[in-house]
């Protein structure tokens, strides 16, 4: 599998892309409006460069790594935000698991859904979902 590294840097209202990888003697350049357009645009560029159909197995097998250039301060802020979001996801998953376990134990004690919901800080409808899941 070929791997291409794409450096994306803001230029006006565009992302200027520098594509580097095997088979490219020098970087190729293109641009996109949004980062979600990078992969398709780079695949098209590489397919054109290597005279392949963009949907061919060789073209679709390229691994494309996008490296946005944001500046140190902003890159640090984005990285920290992503880290916090991963931690929040982990905590949410843990809270759901523990809520499910507590709801089951309270239900085994004969408590009604409304009481379980009040104790766990969720609606009685959520208790039904916890017990069903």
N, CA, C and O of each residue as an XYZ file, in Angstrom:
532
protein
N       0.853     -1.181      0.000
C       0.000      0.000      0.000
C       0.893      1.237      0.000
O       1.847      1.335      0.772
N       0.568      2.164     -0.871
C       1.300      3.437     -0.914
C       0.742      4.385      0.125
O      -0.455      4.388      0.411
N       1.628      5.186      0.684
C       1.199      6.170      1.668
C       1.634      7.551      1.206
O       2.787      7.771      0.833
N       0.690      8.467      1.242
C       0.980      9.853      0.889
C       0.742     10.739      2.092
O      -0.234     10.576      2.825
N       1.644     11.672      2.280
C       1.517     12.651      3.361
C       1.068     13.959      2.728
O       1.665     14.438      1.764
N       0.002     14.529      3.289
C      -0.558     15.764      2.763
C      -0.469     16.836      3.842
O      -1.081     16.719      4.904
N       0.290     17.864      3.560
C       0.373     19.008      4.461
C      -0.660     20.020      3.991
O      -0.648     20.442      2.834
N      -1.558     20.408      4.902
C      -2.637     21.344      4.571
C      -2.431     22.640      5.347
O      -2.364     22.640      6.577
N      -2.331     23.735      4.615
C      -2.100     25.038      5.239
C      -3.100     26.041      4.688
O      -3.341     26.085      3.482
N      -3.682     26.847      5.572
C      -4.663     27.849      5.145
C      -4.005     28.894      4.258
O      -2.904     29.373      4.531
N      -4.716     29.233      3.188
C      -4.268     30.269      2.269
C      -5.516     30.970      1.755
O      -6.206     30.471      0.866
N      -5.793     32.133      2.326
C      -7.050     32.804      1.998
C      -8.200     31.964      2.513
O      -8.193     31.549      3.672
N      -9.182     31.710      1.674
C     -10.325     30.880      2.064
C     -10.139     29.422      1.691
O     -11.108     28.663      1.671
N      -8.912     29.015      1.395
C      -8.625     27.667      0.915
C      -7.635     26.962      1.824
O      -6.954     27.595      2.631
N      -7.563     25.653      1.685
C      -6.490     24.859      2.256
C      -5.550     24.528      1.097
O      -5.944     23.845      0.151
N      -4.323     25.006      1.169
C      -3.302     24.677      0.172
C      -2.694     23.336      0.574
O      -2.249     23.163      1.708
N      -2.680     22.390     -0.363
C      -2.217     21.038     -0.071
C      -0.895     20.754     -0.761
O      -0.717     21.041     -1.945
N       0.025     20.186      0.000
C       1.291     19.715     -0.553
C       1.302     18.204     -0.349
O       1.270     17.722      0.783
N       1.348     17.457     -1.460
C       1.247     16.001     -1.427
C       2.628     15.402     -1.693
O       3.267     15.710     -2.699
N       3.077     14.542     -0.774
C       4.359     13.874     -0.914
C       4.154     12.380     -0.719
O       3.290     11.956      0.049
N       4.960     11.581     -1.422
C       4.854     10.139     -1.246
C       5.607      9.388     -2.311
O       6.215      9.996     -3.192
N       5.576      8.059     -2.243
C       6.289      7.218     -3.204
C       5.844      7.518     -4.638
O       4.658      7.700     -4.913
N       6.807      7.563     -5.526
C       6.505      7.798     -6.930
C       6.438      9.252     -7.318
O       6.383      9.578     -8.504
N       6.443     10.127     -6.340
C       6.431     11.559     -6.622
C       7.844     12.090     -6.417
O       8.328     12.144     -5.286
N       8.504     12.478     -7.495
C       9.873     12.994     -7.370
C       9.892     14.313     -6.618
O      10.840     14.620     -5.895
N       8.836     15.083     -6.798
C       8.712     16.348     -6.059
C       7.257     16.454     -5.608
O       6.384     15.797     -6.175
N       6.994     17.266     -4.606
C       5.617     17.373     -4.102
C       4.644     17.854     -5.181
O       4.991     18.649     -6.054
N       3.425     17.345     -5.089
C       2.331     17.819     -5.938
C       1.515     18.788     -5.094
O       1.459     18.664     -3.870
N       0.886     19.750     -5.754
C       0.119     20.768     -5.034
C      -1.292     20.864     -5.600
O      -1.513     20.734     -6.804
N      -2.228     21.093     -4.703
C      -3.610     21.348     -5.084
C      -4.248     22.108     -3.928
O      -3.563     22.498     -2.983
N      -5.556     22.318     -4.004
C      -6.232     23.054     -2.926
C      -7.660     22.575     -2.775
O      -8.246     22.024     -3.707
N      -8.217     22.791     -1.586
C      -9.609     22.462     -1.289
C     -10.178     23.560     -0.392
O      -9.438     24.307      0.248
N     -11.488     23.638     -0.361
C     -12.142     24.609      0.537
C     -12.204     24.102      1.970
O     -12.026     24.860      2.923
N     -12.467     22.774      2.106
C     -12.658     22.193      3.437
C     -11.799     20.938      3.596
O     -11.498     20.256      2.617
N     -11.417     20.646      4.814
C     -10.579     19.482      5.085
C     -11.270     18.166      4.724
O     -10.598     17.193      4.381
N     -12.588     18.125      4.794
C     -13.274     16.881      4.447
C     -13.197     16.568      2.950
O     -13.624     15.497      2.518
N     -12.658     17.490      2.163
C     -12.497     17.276      0.728
C     -11.087     16.805      0.362
O     -10.825     16.482     -0.796
N     -10.191     16.765      1.330
C      -8.783     16.464      1.048
C      -8.613     15.075      0.444
O      -7.993     14.928     -0.610
N      -9.154     14.064      1.098
C      -8.890     12.695      0.662
C      -9.329     12.458     -0.785
O      -8.555     11.927     -1.582
N     -10.537     12.838     -1.128
C     -11.023     12.622     -2.499
C     -10.185     13.399     -3.511
O      -9.845     12.883     -4.576
N      -9.858     14.633     -3.171
C      -9.061     15.464     -4.084
C      -7.668     14.874     -4.288
O      -7.169     14.834     -5.412
N      -7.047     14.421     -3.215
C      -5.701     13.838     -3.318
C      -5.750     12.518     -4.087
O      -4.867     12.247     -4.901
N      -6.771     11.697     -3.838
C      -6.908     10.447     -4.602
C      -7.034     10.740     -6.099
O      -6.417     10.070     -6.927
N      -7.837     11.746     -6.432
C      -7.981     12.130     -7.840
C      -6.648     12.610     -8.410
O      -6.278     12.244     -9.526
N      -5.937     13.419     -7.652
C      -4.644     13.932     -8.103
C      -3.657     12.795     -8.332
O      -2.965     12.768     -9.350
N      -3.589     11.851     -7.386
C      -2.666     10.734     -7.516
C      -3.059      9.807     -8.663
O      -2.196      9.306     -9.384
N      -4.351      9.580     -8.832
C      -4.810      8.745     -9.939
C      -4.416      9.375    -11.268
O      -3.965      8.679    -12.178
N      -4.582     10.677    -11.383
C      -4.191     11.392    -12.598
C      -2.681     11.299    -12.802
O      -2.213     11.042    -13.912
N      -1.930     11.506    -11.738
C      -0.460     11.460    -11.822
C       0.041     10.100    -12.271
O       0.991     10.012    -13.049
N      -0.604      9.014    -11.778
C      -0.147      7.661    -12.092
C      -1.000      6.996    -13.181
O      -0.900      5.790    -13.408
N      -1.833      7.793    -13.845
C      -2.652      7.323    -14.957
C      -3.521      6.116    -14.561
O      -3.521      5.080    -15.226
N      -4.250      6.287    -13.468
C      -5.146      5.248    -12.963
C      -6.564      5.785    -12.902
O      -6.775      6.996    -12.836
N      -7.527      4.890    -12.925
C      -8.909      5.272    -12.661
C      -9.002      5.554    -11.157
O      -8.488      4.776    -10.353
N      -9.644      6.644    -10.773
C      -9.714      7.038     -9.352
C     -10.388      5.980     -8.491
O     -10.150      5.927     -7.284
N     -11.233      5.127     -9.096
C     -11.930      4.083     -8.338
C     -11.229      2.730     -8.405
O     -11.740      1.743     -7.876
N     -10.071      2.672     -9.046
C      -9.361      1.397     -9.178
C      -8.850      0.942     -7.817
O      -8.636      1.767     -6.929
N      -8.654     -0.364     -7.645
C      -8.133     -0.868     -6.356
C      -6.807     -0.236     -5.959
O      -6.571      0.011     -4.777
N      -5.941      0.028     -6.925
C      -4.655      0.661     -6.591
C      -4.854      2.070     -6.053
O      -4.209      2.470     -5.084
N      -5.748      2.817     -6.685
C      -5.982      4.206     -6.256
C      -6.681      4.260     -4.907
O      -6.350      5.106     -4.077
N      -7.641      3.375     -4.674
C      -8.378      3.416     -3.418
C      -7.574      2.839     -2.258
O      -7.940      3.038     -1.099
N      -6.485      2.128     -2.550
C      -5.658      1.546     -1.487
C      -4.656      2.539     -0.912
O      -4.040      2.258      0.117
N      -4.479      3.694     -1.552
C      -3.531      4.678     -1.018
C      -3.934      5.087      0.379
O      -5.102      5.374      0.642
N      -2.971      5.114      1.268
C      -3.213      5.630      2.618
C      -2.807      7.092      2.603
O      -1.674      7.433      2.264
N      -3.743      7.947      2.974
C      -3.505      9.385      2.923
C      -3.514      9.930      4.348
O      -4.508      9.812      5.065
N      -2.403     10.522      4.741
C      -2.285     11.123      6.066
C      -2.282     12.638      5.906
O      -1.409     13.202      5.248
N      -3.265     13.288      6.514
C      -3.400     14.738      6.407
C      -2.824     15.382      7.661
O      -3.171     15.014      8.783
N      -1.940     16.346      7.451
C      -1.306     17.067      8.556
C      -1.651     18.550      8.407
O      -0.993     19.263      7.650
N      -2.679     19.019      9.125
C      -3.016     20.445      9.057
C      -1.961     21.288      9.775
O      -1.490     20.914     10.850
N      -1.600     22.398      9.194
C      -0.652     23.333      9.798
C      -1.488     24.424     10.464
O      -2.172     25.193      9.789
N      -1.426     24.483     11.799
C      -2.272     25.418     12.543
C      -1.483     26.437     13.349
O      -2.064     27.419     13.811
N      -0.214     26.247     13.533
C       0.552     27.087     14.454
C       0.576     26.414     15.807
O      -0.368     25.714     16.171
N       1.636     26.617     16.549
C       1.850     25.897     17.807
C       0.716     26.063     18.814
O       0.223     25.077     19.362
N       0.302     27.300     19.058
C      -0.711     27.553     20.089
C      -2.051     26.910     19.720
O      -2.678     26.245     20.545
N      -2.477     27.112     18.491
C      -3.758     26.549     18.052
C      -3.682     25.028     17.953
O      -4.643     24.345     18.307
N      -2.574     24.489     17.484
C      -2.404     23.036     17.409
C      -2.489     22.420     18.802
O      -3.090     21.360     18.976
N      -1.890     23.076     19.794
C      -1.951     22.595     21.176
C      -3.384     22.627     21.687
O      -3.834     21.688     22.343
N      -4.100     23.708     21.388
C      -5.499     23.828     21.821
C      -6.371     22.746     21.185
O      -7.203     22.143     21.862
N      -6.187     22.503     19.903
C      -6.960     21.464     19.208
C      -6.633     20.082     19.786
O      -7.537     19.280     20.023
N      -5.356     19.806     20.010
C      -4.953     18.511     20.563
C      -5.552     18.309     21.954
O      -6.028     17.220     22.275
N      -5.529     19.342     22.768
C      -6.097     19.252     24.127
C      -7.609     19.042     24.066
O      -8.166     18.266     24.842
N      -8.258     19.730     23.151
C      -9.705     19.571     22.989
C     -10.047     18.140     22.594
O     -10.978     17.549     23.142
N      -9.302     17.583     21.652
C      -9.538     16.201     21.223
C      -9.299     15.229     22.381
O     -10.044     14.264     22.554
N      -8.269     15.488     23.161
C      -7.972     14.649     24.325
C      -9.126     14.693     25.328
O      -9.544     13.657     25.846
N      -9.635     15.891     25.599
C     -10.754     16.039     26.533
C     -12.009     15.351     26.005
O     -12.759     14.756     26.778
N     -12.243     15.427     24.691
C     -13.413     14.765     24.106
C     -13.299     13.242     24.243
O     -14.290     12.572     24.534
N     -12.096     12.692     24.033
C     -11.894     11.247     24.217
C     -12.152     10.859     25.670
O     -12.780      9.836     25.946
N     -11.663     11.680     26.593
C     -11.882     11.414     28.024
C     -13.368     11.504     28.367
O     -13.880     10.682     29.127
N     -14.058     12.495     27.812
C     -15.502     12.626     28.049
C     -16.256     11.407     27.505
O     -17.184     10.913     28.145
N     -15.860     10.929     26.337
C     -16.492      9.732     25.766
C     -16.267      8.524     26.675
O     -17.178      7.732     26.915
N     -15.033      8.398     27.176
C     -14.723      7.285     28.076
C     -15.555      7.377     29.357
O     -16.096      6.374     29.823
N     -15.657      8.586     29.927
C     -16.445      8.780     31.143
C     -17.933      8.515     30.897
O     -18.610      7.926     31.740
N     -18.439      8.952     29.738
C     -19.842      8.697     29.403
C     -20.106      7.199     29.323
O     -21.096      6.707     29.866
N     -19.217      6.473     28.644
C     -19.379      5.027     28.527
C     -19.341      4.361     29.897
O     -20.118      3.445     30.168
N     -18.443      4.819     30.756
C     -18.349      4.274     32.107
C     -19.618      4.589     32.901
O     -20.120      3.735     33.632
N     -20.137      5.810     32.761
C     -21.362      6.199     33.480
C     -22.545      5.347     33.031
O     -23.355      4.927     33.858
N     -22.651      5.092     31.744
C     -23.752      4.259     31.235
C     -23.629      2.842     31.787
O     -24.616      2.250     32.223
N     -22.419      2.309     31.765
C     -22.202      0.951     32.271
C     -22.555      0.849     33.757
O     -23.226     -0.090     34.186
N     -22.096      1.816     34.519
C     -22.383      1.799     35.959
C     -23.876      2.044     36.235
O     -24.447      1.452     37.151
N     -24.492      2.912     35.443
C     -25.926      3.171     35.604
C     -26.720      1.912     35.307
O     -27.676      1.594     36.014
N     -26.329      1.197     34.267
C     -27.009     -0.047     33.902
C     -26.894     -1.066     35.033
O     -27.869     -1.726     35.391
N     -25.689     -1.183     35.591
C     -25.464     -2.121     36.682
C     -26.282     -1.733     37.920
O     -26.917     -2.584     38.543
N     -26.261     -0.450     38.268
C     -27.016      0.009     39.443
C     -28.510     -0.151     39.217
O     -29.234     -0.558     40.126
N     -28.980      0.165     38.018
C     -30.408      0.026     37.720
C     -30.847     -1.423     37.866
O     -31.917     -1.698     38.409
N     -30.039     -2.335     37.392
C     -30.383     -3.762     37.510
C     -30.453     -4.191     38.972
O     -31.364     -4.912     39.379
N     -29.477     -3.737     39.751
C     -29.465     -4.120     41.159
C     -30.661     -3.522     41.895
O     -31.276     -4.189     42.727
N     -30.990     -2.265     41.591
C     -32.143     -1.632     42.233
C     -33.439     -2.311     41.788
O     -34.359     -2.486     42.586
N     -33.504     -2.687     40.526
C     -34.689     -3.374     39.997
C     -34.858     -4.741     40.682
O     -35.974     -5.156     40.996
N     -33.725     -5.431     40.909
C     -33.777     -6.720     41.607
C     -34.310     -6.568     43.022
O     -34.862     -7.514     43.584
N     -34.145     -5.363     43.610
C     -34.650     -5.087     44.955
C     -36.134     -4.732     44.929
O     -36.746     -4.502     45.971
N     -36.699     -4.692     43.732
C     -38.127     -4.442     43.593
C     -38.503     -2.972     43.462
O     -39.685     -2.643     43.556
N     -37.552     -2.084     43.250
C     -37.871     -0.664     43.116
C     -38.513     -0.390     41.758
O     -38.111     -0.966     40.747
N     -39.513      0.492     41.742
C     -40.133      0.873     40.472
C     -39.199      1.765     39.641
O     -38.282      2.392     40.172
N     -39.454      1.807     38.330
C     -38.617      2.592     37.414
C     -38.501      4.049     37.836
O     -37.429      4.643     37.722
N     -39.593      4.632     38.322
C     -39.546      6.045     38.711
C     -38.604      6.275     39.891
O     -37.891      7.279     39.926
N     -38.594      5.357     40.856
C     -37.676      5.488     41.992
C     -36.227      5.291     41.547
O     -35.330      6.016     41.977
N     -36.016      4.314     40.692
C     -34.664      4.062     40.179
C     -34.176      5.305     39.426
O     -33.034      5.733     39.596
N     -35.038      5.871     38.606
C     -34.690      7.075     37.856
C     -34.334      8.221     38.781
O     -33.353      8.927     38.548
N     -35.118      8.411     39.823
C     -34.842      9.479     40.780
C     -33.498      9.256     41.480
O     -32.722     10.196     41.655
N     -33.229      8.027     41.874
C     -31.964      7.715     42.543
C     -30.754      7.907     41.624
O     -29.700      8.362     42.068
N     -30.908      7.559     40.347
C     -29.777      7.634     39.415
C     -29.689      8.964     38.684
O     -28.707      9.236     37.992
N     -30.730      9.802     38.841
C     -30.712     11.094     38.164
C     -31.031     11.007     36.686
O     -30.527     11.799     35.889
N     -31.880     10.030     36.310
C     -32.315      9.876     34.918
C     -33.830      9.725     34.900
O     -34.455      9.539     35.944
N     -34.413      9.804     33.717
C     -35.863      9.651     33.611
C     -36.254      8.180     33.776
O     -35.426      7.282     33.622
N     -37.537      7.954     34.092
C     -37.978      6.559     34.220
C     -37.925      5.850     32.869
O     -37.770      4.630     32.816
N     -38.054      6.619     31.760
C     -37.918      6.027     30.434
C     -36.480      5.552     30.208
O     -36.254      4.499     29.611
N     -35.514      6.335     30.689
C     -34.102      5.950     30.554
C     -33.827      4.688     31.372
O     -33.009      3.858     30.976
N     -34.501      4.544     32.500
C     -34.334      3.340     33.318
C     -34.772      2.123     32.491
O     -34.107      1.087     32.508
N     -35.883      2.250     31.775
C     -36.338      1.148     30.921
C     -35.288      0.770     29.899
O     -35.061     -0.415     29.652
N     -34.648      1.754     29.305
C     -33.596      1.492     28.314
C     -32.367      0.863     28.980
O     -31.740     -0.031     28.412
N     -32.027      1.332     30.179
C     -30.880      0.756     30.885
C     -31.117     -0.722     31.200
O     -30.225     -1.558     31.053
N     -32.329     -1.016     31.632
C     -32.633     -2.404     31.998
C     -32.754     -3.296     30.760
O     -32.493     -4.496     30.835
N     -33.142     -2.725     29.637
C     -33.279     -3.508     28.401
C     -31.931     -3.723     27.724
O     -31.761     -4.690     26.981
N     -30.960     -2.824     27.974
C     -29.674     -2.877     27.259
C     -28.675     -3.837     27.812
O     -27.570     -3.952     27.282
